[in-house]
Amino acid sequence: MFRAVKPGSAGAGKPSAEADKHPAAAREAGSASAGDGGGGPASAGSGSGAPKSGGVRLPKGLAAAASSKPAADEPADSERTAVFRAVKPGAGGGAAGNGSAEPKGQAADSERTAVFRVPKVDALKPDGGQKPKPPAAKPAPAPAPAPADEAADSERTAVFRAPKPEAPRPDAPKPDAPKPSTFVPLRADGGAPKAPVPPAPPAPGSAATTTERLDRGDRSERTTQQPLPPKPPLDMLADLTNNPPPPPSPLRTAVRRVKIYAPLVVLLAVILAVVQLVRPLPEPKLVMTAKSSYTFEGGMPQLPWPTEGQAYMAAAGLGTLGQSGEQKPVPIASVTKSMTAYIILRDHPIKKGEQGAMIDVDKTAETEGKKNNSTDNESTLDTVKEGDKISEYDAIAALMIPSANNIARLLARWDSGSQEAFVKKMNDTAKELGMTNTTYTDPSGLDATTVSTAEDQVKLGLKLVEIETLLDITKKPNWVDPSGKSWRNWNGLTGPSGALGIKTGTTTKAGGNLLFAAQKKIGNTNQLIVGAVLGQHKPSIIDTVLAASKQLMTATQKALDGAVVVKKGQVVGYVDDGLGGRTPVVATADVQAIGWASLTVDVKLADGGGKMPQTAKAGTEVGLLTVGEGASQVKVPVALQSDLASPGIGSKLTRIG
């Protein structure tokens, strides 16, 4: 029951000093306000301040506070008092104040009334404070205490007054939000208190509601509820479907984990499979399974070496057959022109069937060509004149066949600007080729200070036989110059003997010298051999050196032989696709190695410089099988024995790296 007491009724005034001193007693005391019928509390207009039958006797101080009236100088309706009465359960008849009288013995604990006073709304300031009020008048004298026979425990009324809040000072700190309190009524029989009675919410439009609205801006007085931690997915599903989850068990926990993590594992597996399938495939590689070398049977062949000077024999791509004499630097005469020709053709190559660049003949070349060759012991080309042009091809021919010194110096000036610069280039090239015992001082070899060894000249000869244009010139028995004059090749081994040149060199101090090359047809390959004989002084020196060189050349040609290393159709390797797949490859023809007894040659398998296909039909050529080195190499294509297929899905999914 809520009863709002008007300001003029009993108990509407300010509490007395006794009420302030005894707040607990005031809460436990019955209401001093008037009832609405006979047998209830006294009317507010009686001014007695004590209840009639069914009331509760208040303490002296509280009775005075309850019966006091508001001062005359206080504004009307400045406070409103709410009365809460707790009706005793099981009490017969209506509660006190319903118009019927109750016996004294049964009136105890019939009602319990709490009085709360709330400041009037219009007494508050717009900012939440309270309007100032005039000074309070002296309280009225306290009413007489109630008779003893009316002190029964029919009602217990507690009066609570909410004092008007003072106006907040600007510099005062804001007070903390008050904590809510709970009213716990006491039992009359002295038993345990009943359950706490929460205060009723303020009515709409009341002062408390208005105050609450005004105080909403102060977030420090509000309480924020923290969210609960999330439940497991299955428990949340059970809450949504109103089905309680089954009791936990190890099996249920395991099944739940499987249901939660199995989709994640499947998703990861799908992602991994897609990545594996779209990754670029590794490049196929050609791997050789055949032996990487082959050794010819028998002992090292014995060659007819010259009795004087020094000599050296080698086969292109195969190695050295042997040497004789001490390999020490000696004058090499016109053999020097071999280096001059090599540099010119290296830096100014001539395509097959062409003449190359055109070279202007200067005054020096013409003058040097008209010297008395017999007196100066110098070979020259005397048909050139100043202002003429000579092709690079004819200049090399004049250099290597009639051994024209004036043309050697002309080529040096044309290439490097001066003879000195060209000589420096000659020595630098010698170092590049590993000719450690060679020194060049002029481009023609006329100076005796140009020295070398047979071994160094063979190193140079192995590079010269790789230049097809040079061998095309040096193997000619004679040459006709641009003027129509024919010149004899000083190398008499050319022609029917099968020699390919390269260059002779004879002087009184150097003796007879020859750097020569020859070939032998073995199978489908022309095997090239290179030899050098130096320091032959027996007369005639040119004939002596030619004879010694021919013996070495013929013996070496006889020592060369061929042997089948790999037969046609033999598996020599496989194509590795990088994912475990291997497709065999076979030789498309017999592979024949060239060499001599006790010689070991290398066997290699390469892709031929092209990109290996990912897929191909059987019989597709995918590489080359090579035996030997340099000009003596034997090369045979290799092909797929079966179809080269792309790696399968299983190989793609299980590959690592």
C-alpha positions as CSV (number, residue, x, y, z in Angstrom):
1,M,0.0,0.0,0.0
2,F,1.4,3.4,-1.0
3,R,-0.1,6.5,0.7
4,A,1.1,10.0,-0.1
5,V,0.7,12.2,3.0
6,K,0.0,15.8,2.3
7,P,2.2,18.4,3.7
8,G,-0.4,19.5,6.2
9,S,-1.1,16.1,7.7
10,A,0.6,14.6,10.7
11,G,4.1,13.5,10.2
12,A,4.6,15.7,7.2
13,G,6.9,18.1,9.0
14,K,10.5,17.8,9.6
15,P,11.8,15.0,11.8
16,S,12.6,16.0,15.3
17,A,16.0,15.7,16.9
18,E,14.9,12.4,18.5
19,A,14.1,11.0,15.1
20,D,17.5,11.9,13.8
21,K,19.1,10.3,16.8
22,H,17.1,7.1,16.4
23,P,16.8,6.3,12.6
24,A,16.4,2.6,13.3
25,A,13.5,3.1,15.6
26,A,11.9,5.4,13.1
27,R,12.1,2.7,10.4
28,E,10.6,0.1,12.7
29,A,7.8,2.3,14.0
30,G,4.3,2.2,12.6
31,S,3.0,5.0,10.5
32,A,1.6,8.0,12.3
33,S,-0.5,9.1,9.5
34,A,-4.3,8.9,9.6
35,G,-6.2,5.9,8.3
36,D,-9.2,5.9,6.0
37,G,-11.8,4.4,8.3
38,G,-12.7,3.4,11.8
39,G,-10.4,1.2,13.7
40,G,-7.4,2.6,11.6
41,P,-4.8,5.1,12.7
42,A,-5.9,8.5,13.8
43,S,-6.9,11.0,11.3
44,A,-4.3,13.6,10.2
45,G,-6.5,16.3,11.3
46,S,-6.7,15.2,15.0
47,G,-3.1,16.3,15.5
48,S,-2.6,13.8,18.3
49,G,0.3,12.1,16.4
50,A,-0.6,8.7,18.1
51,P,-2.5,5.9,16.5
52,K,-5.7,4.6,17.8
53,S,-6.6,0.9,18.3
54,G,-4.5,-1.1,15.9
55,G,-1.7,1.5,16.0
56,V,1.8,1.3,17.4
57,R,3.2,3.4,20.1
58,L,6.1,5.4,18.9
59,P,9.1,6.4,21.0
60,K,8.9,9.8,22.5
61,G,11.1,11.5,20.0
62,L,9.5,9.8,17.0
63,A,6.0,10.5,18.2
64,A,6.9,14.1,18.3
65,A,8.4,14.0,14.9
66,A,5.3,12.2,13.5
67,S,2.8,14.6,14.9
68,S,4.7,17.8,14.1
69,K,3.2,20.0,11.4
70,P,5.1,21.9,8.8
71,A,6.2,25.3,9.6
72,A,4.2,28.2,8.3
73,D,7.1,29.6,6.4
74,E,7.7,26.3,4.4
75,P,6.2,26.1,0.9
76,A,3.2,23.9,0.5
77,D,3.8,20.4,-1.0
78,S,7.5,20.8,-0.6
79,E,7.7,17.1,0.4
80,R,5.7,14.0,-0.4
81,T,5.5,11.0,2.0
82,A,5.0,7.5,0.7
83,V,3.5,4.9,3.1
84,F,4.2,1.3,2.6
85,R,2.3,-1.2,4.8
86,A,3.2,-4.8,4.9
87,V,0.0,-6.9,5.7
88,K,0.6,-9.8,7.8
89,P,0.1,-13.0,6.0
90,G,-3.0,-15.0,7.0
91,A,-4.6,-12.2,9.0
92,G,-8.3,-12.4,9.1
93,G,-10.3,-9.6,7.6
94,G,-9.1,-6.5,5.9
95,A,-5.9,-4.7,6.9
96,A,-6.0,-1.8,9.3
97,G,-7.6,1.2,7.9
98,N,-10.3,-0.7,5.9
99,G,-13.1,0.6,8.1
100,S,-13.5,-2.5,10.4
101,A,-12.3,-2.7,14.0
102,E,-9.9,-5.5,15.1
103,P,-9.4,-6.9,18.5
104,K,-6.4,-5.7,20.3
105,G,-4.8,-9.1,20.5
106,Q,-5.2,-9.7,16.8
107,A,-4.0,-6.3,15.7
108,A,-0.3,-7.1,16.2
109,D,1.7,-7.4,13.1
110,S,-1.4,-7.0,10.9
111,E,0.2,-4.3,9.0
112,R,3.7,-2.9,8.7
113,T,3.9,0.5,7.2
114,A,7.0,2.3,5.9
115,V,6.9,6.0,5.1
116,F,9.2,7.5,2.6
117,R,9.3,11.1,1.8
118,V,10.6,12.4,-1.6
119,P,11.2,16.0,-2.4
120,K,8.7,17.6,-4.7
121,V,9.7,17.8,-8.3
122,D,9.3,21.5,-8.6
123,A,11.6,21.9,-5.6
124,L,14.5,20.7,-7.6
125,K,16.7,22.9,-9.8
126,P,16.9,22.3,-13.5
127,D,20.5,21.1,-13.0
128,G,19.5,18.4,-10.5
129,G,20.1,20.4,-7.3
130,Q,17.4,21.7,-4.9
131,K,15.9,25.1,-4.7
132,P,16.8,27.0,-1.5
133,K,14.1,27.1,1.0
134,P,13.3,29.6,3.6
135,P,14.4,29.1,7.2
136,A,12.5,26.5,9.0
137,A,10.0,27.4,11.7
138,K,10.2,26.0,15.2
139,P,8.6,22.6,15.3
140,A,5.3,22.2,17.0
141,P,5.2,20.7,20.5
142,A,5.2,16.9,20.5
143,P,1.8,15.3,21.0
144,A,1.0,13.3,24.1
145,P,2.0,9.6,24.0
146,A,-0.6,7.1,23.1
147,P,-2.4,5.1,25.9
148,A,-0.9,2.0,27.0
149,D,-3.7,-0.1,25.9
150,E,-3.2,1.2,22.4
151,A,0.4,0.2,22.2
152,A,-0.4,-3.1,20.6
153,D,1.8,-4.2,17.8
154,S,-0.9,-3.9,15.2
155,E,1.2,-1.6,13.0
156,R,4.8,-0.6,12.8
157,T,5.4,2.5,10.8
158,A,8.8,3.8,9.8
159,V,9.1,7.3,8.5
160,F,11.9,8.1,6.1
161,R,12.5,11.6,5.0
162,A,14.7,12.5,2.2
163,P,16.4,15.8,3.1
164,K,16.5,18.4,0.5
165,P,19.9,18.4,-1.2
166,E,22.0,21.4,-0.8
167,A,23.1,23.4,-3.8
168,P,26.4,22.0,-5.0
169,R,29.3,24.3,-4.8
170,P,31.2,24.9,-8.0
171,D,34.5,23.8,-6.5
172,A,33.2,20.9,-4.5
173,P,34.1,17.4,-5.9
174,K,31.2,15.4,-7.1
175,P,30.0,12.8,-4.6
176,D,30.0,9.1,-5.4
177,A,26.8,7.5,-6.3
178,P,24.9,6.2,-3.3
179,K,24.6,2.5,-3.0
180,P,21.1,1.1,-3.0
181,S,19.8,-0.1,0.4
182,T,17.3,-2.8,1.2
183,F,14.8,-2.5,4.0
184,V,14.6,-5.7,6.2
185,P,11.6,-5.6,8.5
186,L,11.9,-7.2,12.0
187,R,9.5,-9.8,13.2
188,A,7.4,-9.1,16.3
189,D,8.0,-12.5,17.9
190,G,11.8,-12.0,17.8
191,G,12.4,-14.6,15.1
192,A,14.7,-14.3,12.1
193,P,14.0,-11.4,9.9
194,K,12.0,-12.0,6.8
195,A,13.4,-11.8,3.3
196,P,14.6,-8.3,2.3
197,V,11.8,-6.2,0.8
198,P,13.2,-4.3,-2.2
199,P,12.0,-0.7,-2.4
200,A,9.2,-0.2,-4.9
201,P,10.1,1.6,-8.1
202,P,9.1,5.3,-8.1
203,A,5.9,6.1,-9.8
204,P,6.1,7.7,-13.2
205,G,6.3,11.4,-13.0
206,S,7.5,11.3,-9.3
207,A,10.3,13.4,-8.0
208,A,12.6,10.3,-7.9
209,T,12.0,9.6,-11.6
210,T,12.7,13.2,-12.4
211,T,15.9,13.3,-10.3
212,E,17.0,10.1,-12.0
213,R,16.5,11.7,-15.4
214,L,18.5,14.7,-14.4
215,D,21.3,12.6,-13.0
216,R,21.7,10.4,-16.2
217,G,24.4,12.7,-17.5
218,D,26.7,11.6,-14.6
219,R,28.0,8.3,-15.9
220,S,30.0,7.8,-12.7
221,E,26.8,6.9,-10.9
222,R,25.7,4.3,-13.5
223,T,26.5,0.6,-13.3
224,T,27.6,-1.3,-16.4
225,Q,26.9,-5.0,-16.6
226,Q,29.8,-7.1,-18.0
227,P,28.9,-9.8,-20.6
228,L,29.2,-13.4,-19.7
229,P,31.9,-15.5,-21.5
230,P,30.5,-17.3,-24.6
231,K,29.2,-20.8,-24.2
232,P,30.4,-23.8,-26.3
233,P,28.7,-24.1,-29.6
234,L,26.7,-27.2,-28.7
235,D,25.6,-25.6,-25.4
236,M,24.4,-22.5,-27.3
237,L,22.5,-24.7,-29.8
238,A,20.9,-26.5,-26.8
239,D,19.8,-23.1,-25.4
240,L,18.3,-22.0,-28.7
241,T,16.4,-25.3,-29.2
242,N,15.4,-25.5,-25.5
243,N,17.1,-28.9,-25.4
244,P,19.5,-29.3,-22.5
245,P,23.0,-30.6,-23.5
246,P,23.8,-34.1,-22.6
247,P,26.0,-34.6,-19.6
248,P,29.7,-34.3,-20.4
249,S,31.7,-37.5,-21.0
250,P,35.0,-38.4,-22.6
251,L,33.3,-39.8,-25.6
252,R,31.1,-36.8,-26.0
253,T,34.1,-34.5,-25.7
254,A,36.0,-36.5,-28.3
255,V,33.0,-36.4,-30.7
256,R,32.5,-32.7,-30.2
257,R,36.2,-32.0,-30.9
258,V,35.9,-34.1,-34.0
259,K,32.8,-32.2,-35.2
260,I,34.6,-28.9,-34.5
261,Y,38.0,-29.6,-36.0
262,A,37.2,-32.0,-38.7
263,P,35.8,-29.3,-41.1
264,L,38.9,-27.2,-40.5
265,V,41.2,-30.1,-41.3
266,V,39.2,-30.9,-44.4
267,L,39.3,-27.2,-45.5
268,L,43.1,-27.1,-45.0
269,A,43.5,-30.3,-46.9
270,V,41.5,-28.9,-49.8
271,I,43.5,-25.7,-49.9
272,L,46.8,-27.7,-49.8
273,A,45.6,-29.9,-52.6
274,V,44.6,-26.9,-54.8
275,V,48.0,-25.3,-54.1
276,Q,49.8,-28.5,-55.0
277,L,47.9,-28.9,-58.2
278,V,48.4,-25.4,-59.5
279,R,52.1,-25.1,-58.6
280,P,54.4,-25.0,-61.7
281,L,55.9,-28.3,-62.5
282,P,59.7,-28.7,-62.2
283,E,61.8,-28.7,-65.4
284,P,62.6,-32.2,-66.6
285,K,66.2,-33.2,-66.6
286,L,68.3,-35.6,-68.7
287,V,70.3,-38.0,-66.5
288,M,72.9,-40.4,-68.0
289,T,73.1,-44.0,-66.9
290,A,75.8,-45.1,-69.3
291,K,79.5,-45.1,-68.4
292,S,81.0,-41.7,-68.4
293,S,84.3,-42.8,-70.0
294,Y,85.8,-45.4,-72.3
295,T,89.4,-46.8,-72.3
296,F,91.0,-48.3,-75.4
297,E,92.7,-51.6,-75.0
298,G,96.5,-52.1,-75.5
299,G,99.7,-50.1,-74.6
300,M,100.7,-46.6,-75.6
301,P,101.8,-46.4,-79.3
302,Q,105.5,-45.7,-80.0
303,L,106.0,-42.9,-82.6
304,P,109.2,-42.1,-84.7
305,W,110.4,-39.0,-83.0
306,P,113.2,-36.9,-84.7
307,T,116.7,-37.3,-83.5
308,E,117.4,-33.6,-83.0
309,G,115.5,-30.6,-81.9
310,Q,112.1,-31.1,-80.3
311,A,108.7,-32.4,-81.3
312,Y,105.1,-32.7,-79.9
313,M,102.0,-34.6,-81.1
314,A,98.3,-34.3,-80.0
315,A,94.9,-35.2,-81.3
316,A,92.1,-32.6,-81.2
317,G,89.8,-33.5,-78.3
318,L,91.7,-36.6,-77.3
319,G,94.9,-35.4,-75.8
320,T,98.7,-35.9,-76.2
321,L,100.3,-38.8,-77.9
322,G,103.8,-37.9,-76.7
323,Q,106.8,-35.6,-77.2
324,S,110.5,-35.6,-77.8
325,G,113.5,-33.3,-76.9
326,E,113.7,-30.7,-74.3
327,Q,110.8,-28.2,-74.5
328,K,112.8,-25.0,-74.2
329,P,112.2,-21.7,-76.1
330,V,113.9,-21.6,-79.5
331,P,113.5,-19.3,-82.6
332,I,110.6,-20.4,-84.7
333,A,111.0,-18.1,-87.8
334,S,107.9,-17.7,-90.0
335,V,105.9,-20.2,-87.8
336,T,105.2,-16.9,-86.0
337,K,102.8,-16.0,-88.7
338,S,100.4,-18.6,-87.3
339,M,99.7,-16.4,-84.3
340,T,99.3,-13.3,-86.7
341,A,96.6,-15.2,-88.7
342,Y,94.8,-16.5,-85.6
343,I,94.4,-12.9,-84.2
344,I,93.2,-11.5,-87.5
345,L,90.6,-14.2,-88.1
346,R,89.5,-14.2,-84.4
347,D,88.9,-10.5,-84.4
348,H,87.8,-10.2,-88.0
349,P,86.1,-13.5,-88.9
350,I,85.4,-14.4,-92.5
351,K,82.3,-16.3,-93.3
352,K,82.6,-19.3,-95.5
353,G,82.6,-18.4,-99.2
354,E,83.3,-14.7,-98.6
355,Q,86.5,-12.6,-98.9
356,G,86.2,-10.6,-95.7
357,A,87.2,-6.9,-95.3
358,M,89.1,-5.0,-98.0
359,I,92.5,-3.7,-96.8
360,D,94.2,-0.6,-98.3
361,V,97.8,-1.2,-99.4
362,D,100.1,1.5,-98.1
363,K,103.5,2.8,-99.3
364,T,105.4,0.7,-96.7
365,A,103.9,-2.6,-97.9
366,E,104.8,-1.7,-101.5
367,T,108.4,-0.7,-100.6
368,E,109.0,-3.8,-98.4
369,G,107.7,-6.1,-101.2
370,K,110.3,-4.9,-103.8
371,K,113.3,-5.7,-101.7
372,N,115.8,-8.3,-103.0
373,N,114.6,-11.4,-101.3
374,S,117.7,-13.4,-101.9
375,T,119.9,-10.7,-100.3
376,D,117.7,-10.0,-97.3
377,N,116.6,-13.6,-96.9
378,E,113.0,-12.5,-96.6
379,S,109.9,-13.7,-98.4
380,T,107.5,-11.0,-99.6
381,L,104.5,-10.4,-101.9
382,D,106.0,-8.0,-104.6
383,T,102.8,-7.6,-106.6
384,V,101.1,-5.1,-104.3
385,K,101.2,-1.4,-104.9
386,E,100.2,1.6,-102.9
387,G,96.6,2.5,-103.4
388,D,95.6,-1.0,-104.2
389,K,93.1,-3.0,-102.1
390,I,93.6,-6.6,-101.0
391,S,90.9,-8.7,-99.4
392,E,91.3,-10.2,-96.0
393,Y,91.1,-13.7,-97.4
394,D,94.0,-13.0,-99.9
395,A,96.1,-11.3,-97.3
396,I,95.8,-14.5,-95.1
397,A,96.7,-16.6,-98.1
398,A,99.8,-14.4,-98.9
399,L,100.7,-14.7,-95.2
400,M,100.5,-18.5,-94.9
401,I,101.5,-19.9,-98.4
402,P,104.3,-17.7,-99.8
403,S,105.0,-16.4,-96.2
404,A,105.0,-12.7,-97.2
405,N,106.5,-10.6,-94.4
406,N,105.4,-7.3,-95.9
407,I,101.7,-8.5,-95.7
408,A,102.2,-9.7,-92.1
409,R,103.3,-6.1,-91.1
410,L,100.4,-4.6,-93.2
411,L,97.9,-6.8,-91.3
412,A,99.4,-5.7,-88.0
413,R,99.1,-2.0,-88.8
414,W,95.5,-2.5,-90.2
415,D,94.4,-4.3,-87.0
416,S,96.1,-2.4,-84.2
417,G,97.4,0.8,-85.8
418,S,101.0,-0.1,-85.3
419,Q,103.3,-3.1,-85.3
420,E,104.2,-2.5,-81.6
421,A,100.5,-2.6,-80.5
422,F,99.9,-5.7,-82.5
423,V,102.9,-7.5,-80.9
424,K,101.6,-6.7,-77.5
425,K,98.3,-8.4,-78.5
426,M,100.2,-11.4,-79.7
427,N,101.9,-11.9,-76.3
428,D,98.6,-11.4,-74.5
429,T,96.9,-14.0,-76.6
430,A,99.8,-16.4,-76.0
431,K,99.2,-16.1,-72.2
432,E,95.5,-16.7,-72.7
433,L,96.2,-20.0,-74.5
434,G,98.7,-21.2,-71.9
435,M,101.7,-20.7,-74.1
436,T,104.0,-20.0,-71.1
437,N,107.3,-20.4,-73.0
438,T,106.5,-18.2,-75.9
439,T,107.6,-14.6,-76.6
440,Y,106.8,-12.6,-79.7
441,T,108.8,-9.5,-80.9
442,D,107.5,-9.0,-84.4
443,P,104.4,-10.2,-86.4
444,S,106.5,-12.0,-89.2
445,G,109.0,-14.0,-87.2
446,L,112.0,-12.5,-89.0
447,D,113.5,-11.5,-85.7
448,A,115.4,-14.3,-84.0
449,T,114.2,-13.0,-80.6
450,T,110.7,-14.4,-81.3
451,V,110.9,-17.8,-79.5
452,S,108.6,-20.7,-78.5
453,T,108.4,-24.4,-77.9
454,A,106.9,-27.3,-79.9
455,E,104.4,-27.9,-77.1
456,D,103.2,-24.2,-77.1
457,Q,102.9,-24.2,-80.9
458,V,100.7,-27.4,-80.7
459,K,98.4,-25.5,-78.2
460,L,98.0,-22.8,-80.8
461,G,97.6,-25.3,-83.6
462,L,94.6,-27.0,-81.8
463,K,92.8,-23.6,-81.9
464,L,93.7,-23.0,-85.5
465,V,92.1,-26.3,-86.7
466,E,88.8,-25.1,-85.4
467,I,88.9,-22.2,-87.9
468,E,87.5,-23.6,-91.1
469,T,88.6,-20.7,-93.3
470,L,92.2,-21.0,-92.2
471,L,92.4,-24.7,-93.0
472,D,90.7,-24.1,-96.4
473,I,93.7,-21.8,-97.2
474,T,96.6,-23.7,-95.6
475,K,95.8,-27.0,-97.2
476,K,96.2,-25.6,-100.8
477,P,99.4,-26.6,-102.6
478,N,99.6,-23.2,-104.3
479,W,97.8,-19.9,-104.4
480,V,97.2,-17.2,-107.1
481,D,97.4,-13.6,-106.0
482,P,95.0,-10.8,-107.2
483,S,97.5,-9.9,-110.0
484,G,97.4,-13.5,-111.4
485,K,100.8,-14.7,-110.1
486,S,100.9,-18.2,-108.6
487,W,102.7,-18.9,-105.4
488,R,103.9,-22.3,-104.1
489,N,103.1,-23.6,-100.6
490,W,106.3,-24.2,-98.7
491,N,104.5,-27.0,-96.8
492,G,105.1,-30.0,-99.1
493,L,102.9,-32.3,-96.9
494,T,99.8,-30.8,-98.4
495,G,98.0,-32.5,-101.2
496,P,98.1,-36.3,-101.5
497,S,99.7,-36.7,-98.1
498,G,96.6,-35.5,-96.5
499,A,98.2,-32.7,-94.5
500,L,96.1,-29.6,-93.7
501,G,99.0,-27.1,-93.4
502,I,99.7,-25.2,-91.2
503,K,102.9,-23.1,-91.4
504,T,106.6,-23.6,-92.2
505,G,109.4,-21.4,-90.9
506,T,113.1,-21.6,-91.9
507,T,116.0,-19.4,-91.2
508,T,119.7,-20.1,-90.7
509,K,119.6,-19.5,-87.0
510,A,116.2,-21.2,-86.4
511,G,116.7,-24.1,-88.7
512,G,113.8,-25.9,-90.2
513,N,110.4,-25.6,-88.3
514,L,106.9,-26.8,-89.1
515,L,103.5,-26.6,-87.4
516,F,101.3,-29.1,-89.2
517,A,97.8,-30.6,-89.1
518,A,96.3,-33.7,-90.6
519,Q,93.1,-35.7,-90.3
520,K,91.9,-39.3,-90.5
521,K,88.4,-40.5,-91.5
522,I,87.0,-42.9,-88.8
523,G,83.4,-43.8,-89.2
524,N,81.5,-40.6,-89.7
525,T,84.1,-38.4,-88.1
526,N,87.3,-36.7,-89.4
527,Q,89.8,-36.9,-86.5
528,L,92.2,-34.0,-86.5
529,I,95.8,-34.3,-85.3
530,V,98.3,-31.5,-84.7
531,G,102.1,-31.7,-84.5
532,A,105.1,-29.4,-84.3
533,V,108.8,-30.1,-85.1
534,L,111.4,-27.4,-84.3
535,G,115.1,-26.9,-84.6
536,Q,116.0,-29.2,-87.6
537,H,119.4,-28.0,-88.8
538,K,120.4,-30.8,-91.2
539,P,120.5,-29.6,-94.8
540,S,118.4,-29.0,-96.5
541,I,116.6,-27.7,-93.4
542,I,113.2,-27.4,-95.1
543,D,113.4,-31.0,-96.4
544,T,114.6,-32.3,-93.1
545,V,111.7,-30.8,-91.1
546,L,109.2,-32.0,-93.7
547,A,110.5,-35.6,-93.6
548,A,110.5,-35.7,-89.7
549,S,107.0,-34.2,-89.6
550,K,105.7,-36.7,-92.2
551,Q,106.9,-39.7,-90.2
552,L,105.1,-38.4,-87.1
553,M,101.9,-37.6,-89.0
554,T,101.7,-41.0,-90.7
555,A,102.4,-43.0,-87.5
556,T,99.8,-41.0,-85.5
557,Q,97.2,-41.6,-88.2
558,K,97.9,-45.4,-88.0
559,A,97.6,-45.3,-84.2
560,L,94.2,-43.8,-84.3
561,D,91.3,-46.2,-84.2
562,G,87.6,-46.3,-83.5
563,A,85.6,-48.4,-81.1
564,V,81.9,-48.6,-80.5
565,V,81.1,-47.2,-77.1
566,V,77.3,-47.4,-77.3
567,K,75.2,-49.3,-79.7
568,K,72.0,-48.1,-81.4
569,G,68.9,-48.5,-79.2
570,Q,70.9,-48.9,-76.1
571,V,69.5,-47.1,-73.0
572,V,72.0,-44.4,-72.0
573,G,69.9,-42.4,-69.6
574,Y,66.4,-41.2,-68.7
575,V,64.3,-38.0,-68.4
576,D,63.5,-37.2,-64.8
577,D,60.3,-35.2,-64.5
578,G,61.2,-34.0,-61.0
579,L,58.3,-35.8,-59.4
580,G,59.7,-39.4,-59.5
581,G,58.8,-40.1,-63.1
582,R,61.6,-41.6,-65.3
583,T,61.3,-42.1,-69.1
584,P,64.3,-43.9,-70.6
585,V,66.3,-42.5,-73.6
586,V,68.2,-44.5,-76.1
587,A,71.0,-43.8,-78.7
588,T,69.7,-43.4,-82.3
589,A,72.9,-44.7,-83.8
590,D,76.2,-46.4,-82.9
591,V,78.4,-44.2,-80.9
592,Q,82.0,-44.7,-81.9
593,A,84.9,-43.3,-79.9
594,I,88.2,-42.4,-81.6
595,G,91.5,-42.8,-79.9
596,W,94.6,-45.0,-79.5
597,A,95.6,-47.8,-77.3
598,S,95.4,-47.0,-73.5
599,L,93.6,-43.7,-74.2
600,T,90.6,-42.9,-72.1
601,V,87.9,-40.7,-73.6
602,D,85.0,-38.9,-71.9
603,V,81.3,-39.8,-72.6
604,K,78.7,-37.1,-71.9
605,L,74.9,-36.8,-72.2
606,A,73.4,-33.3,-72.6
607,D,70.1,-31.8,-73.6
608,G,71.5,-30.2,-76.7
609,G,70.8,-26.7,-75.6
610,G,67.0,-26.9,-76.1
611,K,64.3,-26.9,-73.5
612,M,63.2,-30.3,-72.3
613,P,59.5,-30.9,-73.0
614,Q,57.0,-31.8,-70.3
615,T,55.3,-34.3,-72.6
616,A,56.5,-36.0,-75.8
617,K,55.9,-39.1,-77.9
618,A,58.3,-42.0,-78.1
619,G,61.1,-41.5,-80.5
620,T,61.4,-37.7,-79.9
621,E,65.0,-36.6,-79.8
622,V,65.7,-35.0,-76.5
623,G,69.5,-34.7,-76.3
624,L,73.0,-35.6,-77.6
625,L,75.5,-38.3,-76.5
626,T,79.0,-36.9,-77.0
627,V,82.3,-38.7,-77.0
628,G,85.6,-36.8,-76.9
629,E,86.4,-33.1,-76.9
630,G,86.9,-30.3,-79.4
631,A,87.1,-31.0,-83.1
632,S,87.3,-34.8,-82.6
633,Q,83.9,-35.0,-80.8
634,V,81.5,-37.7,-81.9
635,K,77.9,-36.7,-81.3
636,V,74.8,-39.0,-81.6
637,P,71.2,-37.9,-80.8
638,V,69.3,-39.7,-78.1
639,A,65.5,-40.2,-78.2
640,L,62.7,-41.2,-75.9
641,Q,62.1,-45.0,-75.6
642,S,58.5,-44.5,-74.6
643,D,56.0,-41.6,-74.3
644,L,57.0,-38.8,-71.9
645,A,53.8,-38.2,-69.8
646,S,52.9,-35.4,-67.5
647,P,53.1,-36.2,-63.8
648,G,49.9,-37.7,-62.3
649,I,47.7,-36.1,-59.7
650,G,49.1,-38.3,-57.0
651,S,52.6,-37.2,-57.8
652,K,51.6,-33.5,-57.8
653,L,49.8,-33.8,-54.4
654,T,52.6,-35.7,-52.7
655,R,55.5,-33.7,-54.0
656,I,57.7,-31.9,-51.5
657,G,59.8,-28.8,-52.2
